[in-house]
Structure formats: C-alpha cells, structure tokens
Amino acid sequence: MARSSRWETVMEDFRLTERLRLEPVAERHAGDLLALYRDPAVAEWYGEWTREQIEAEVARMAAHWRDDGVHKWMAYERTSGDLVGRGGLSRQRVDGVDRLEVGWVLHRRFWGQGYATEIGRAALSFAFDELGAREVVSFTEVHNLRSRAVMERLGFHYSKEISVGGEPFALYVL
C-alpha cells in the first residue's frame, strides 16, 4: 500500500522514548542540525560547519535512511518540542571493519540529564531487537570522559585506542 503523504511517512518513522521524540535525520532538519553544531560547546568537538556542509550532511544521512533504513535521529523533547540533539545508530567503518555504531551529540544545556543515555538505549534496542545485531560499537576522543561514561552506563566495554583522522579515539564494544 502506498503512503499517501510525506507527513505520514515521517510520522511512521518517529520513535518515542520516555522523554524524547526521535526522527530520522532528513533534509528538513538542516536548520536544527546547523543550530546544534553552532552551539559553542558542540563546536569544540565537531568544528565549524557552514549551511552548505550541513545540507550535504543531512542529505547523506537521509540517503542512508532511504537506502538502508539505519542512521541517526534528531532528538526533540516530547513535552516542549525543543531540540535536544542528534544521535542513534549508523553503519560506520570503524578500525577497518564495517560495524553498527551508536553515537550522540547534544546541545550543551541538555548535558548531564541522561538524554545521551536515553538516545543510546533506543539505538541499542533498534540494533539488537529489530536488526538482530550481534555487536555494536561506540567511539569518542580519548579525553571525552562524559561520552565514555555514557558508553559504560549503556553496558559497553573499552576495547582499545584507535585512530580517527589521525587523532586518538577510545573504541567501546557491546
């Protein structure tokens, strides 16, 4: 049966957690993703992004959703509708192997409130319960102790240090 509207297509792909509405990243999220990446605390980790770069990034993510059914979500508070961040599951080449990877990035004002863990749990449920994954990885800069703590809360175990773009990253496996 064909879907009758774009809105229905988007609504069917939403996921709800206790506090969040998760939407597959699509071209319509470019403004929100740009605002997130321009948060000074986020820019420290992700660098400076232009509107053109963000539009290319959301197009890439949306293509993964269309072609593979897996990629990151935009995360919004269910009660206020405020953008919390972006995160979830994606396929990545990590340490020379194609893997499912869980990651997140949140607006600074939402740090320390359990939202990254909530996004991570939704992604792990998707990976193991729906996709039948046998393994999921997560990685971050070795000095990103906050993300490493989230990984450990989610049940990941430190595996080893890897290089990403010439920089040292900590690889965690579940």
HUGIGI-V285585 format. One record per helix or strand of 3 or more residues. SS is the DSSP state (H for helix, E for strand). FROM is the first residue (numbers start at 1). LEN is the number of residues. If there is no record, write none. Layout:
# HUGIGI-V285585
ss->SS from->FROM len->LEN
ss->SS from->FROM len->LEN
This chain:
# HUGIGI-V285585
ss->H from->6 len->8
ss->E from->20 len->5
ss->H from->27 len->11
ss->H from->40 len->7
ss->H from->51 len->18
ss->E from->72 len->6
ss->E from->83 len->12
ss->E from->97 len->10
ss->H from->108 len->3
ss->H from->115 len->16
ss->E from->137 len->5
ss->H from->145 len->9
ss->E from->157 len->8
ss->E from->167 len->7
